[in-house]
Amino acid sequence: MKNFVEELRWRGMLQDIMPGTEEQLLKETTTAYVGIDPTADSLHIGHLCGIMMLRHLQQCGHKPIALLGGATGMIGDPSGKSAERNLLTEETLRHNVACIKKQLEHFLDFNSDAPNAAELVNNYDWMKDYTFLDFARNIGKLITVNYMMAKDSVKKRFNGEYSQGMSFTEFTYQLLQGYDFVYLNTHKNCLLQMGGSDQWGNITTGTELIKKMTGKEAYALTCPLITKADGTKFGKTESGNIWLDPNYTSPYRFYQFWLNVSDEDAERYIKIFTSLSREEIEALISEHKSAPHLRLLQKRLAKEVTILVHSEQEYEKAVKATEILFGNSTKEALQELDEQTFLQVFDGVERYEIPMKDLEQGVAPLDLLAERTNIFPSKGEARKMIQANGLSLNKQKLQDPQTPLGKEHLLNGKYLLFQKGKKNYYLVIAK
């Protein structure tokens, strides 16, 4: 068994740890869990650190449990939140849980016969029949309000750091999460809860409940909240979260996110978000520093995470799509792109619309370039560029300014892609 705590430590994934935790993990195979709120039907990369903790835990010989908060998701965790969360219906939560389970199977081995095979649990299964009176008598009396008020997640909401207070519903969240730990400790012999550093208060409430209810020791550790080198929030872009579901964030855009991180971030992220060994990562960092312009670290990081979340096939498609935009690619490669990836590759390029009937009848290139669009200010300039071999249509040099363009030139049945020089793209959409 590898030393799991040391594994987290060198990877930069250890923030807080309760005394005795490392000794327990070195003594025997230990069951540990991470809680995930199923507030959407996909995880995003903000969840990845917790999931990778479970993955590293399993690779070190211990047993991971992924707990989906079907019950607590109906309430909302106040940690780090400035406002009450919208409450979800039971039907929505069931759907979200099913989708998230499929994503977790990319990271954890749920199906082997090994004693440390991963398990997925949903706290709704044990909370749905628990009455309020039973909860108040059995759990509520064990933890004082003073203890609960001392937690950072509560203090910030009461001390005016955020704009509003906290409902009783959210105030009870730490007791519900604490009871999850009690339940898993009793029924699954789970001795350790892990999570982000903003969860430390909720997690230690669980260890306190276990001690009071059973007299047994339980343990806690957290990973730091991941940020970018400039201190901004990790995983957020101008277009929102980077999701693991390809319908929300295409594998191409997912790959691009990792490919475009800074050198400093790449050095941290490759330790956190991949299972590469220490020796391999140190060699990669050294190689990168000797030729940073090659971006070897970013390329390897993007490869590992894209394959892990999507597949090798999707990774290869993302690389091809990147080459289309930035390299010397072919018309055939362009035609292989599905419409969603095609539009994301050329997101932000200048766009023009023309009637489909123009292409059905055939339209002269110079008319299209200078009159029906503003790609060129005049037919003369368009003609000169074509004669100088400087204009491409769908990644092929446009040789003849006279031959009409028709529907047979369309990509995905509706697009013409013009390219002036190396970097200037124009998208013409036939409608």
Secondary structure, 3 states (H helix, E strand, C coil): CCCHHHHHHHCCCCCCECCCHHHHHHHCCCEEEEEECCCCCCCEHHHHHHHHHHHHHHHCCCEEEEEECCCHHHCCCCCCCCCCCCCCCHHHHHHHHHHHHHHHCCCCCCCCCCCCCCEEEECHHHHCCCCHHHHHHHCHHHCCHHHHHCCHHHHHHHCCCCCCCCCHHHHCHHHHHHHHHHHHHHHHCEEEEEEEHHHHHHHHHHHHHHHHHHCCCCEEEEECCCECCCCCECCEECCEECECCCCCCCHHHHHHHHHCCCHHHHHHHHHHCCCCCHHHHHHHHHHHHHCHHHCHHHHHHHHHHHHHHCCHHHHHHHHHHHHHHHCCCCHHHHHHCCHHHHHHHCCCCEEEEECHHHHHHCECHHHHHHHHCCCCCCHHHHHHHHHCCCEEECCEECCCCCCCECHHHCECCCEEEEEECCCEEEEEEEC
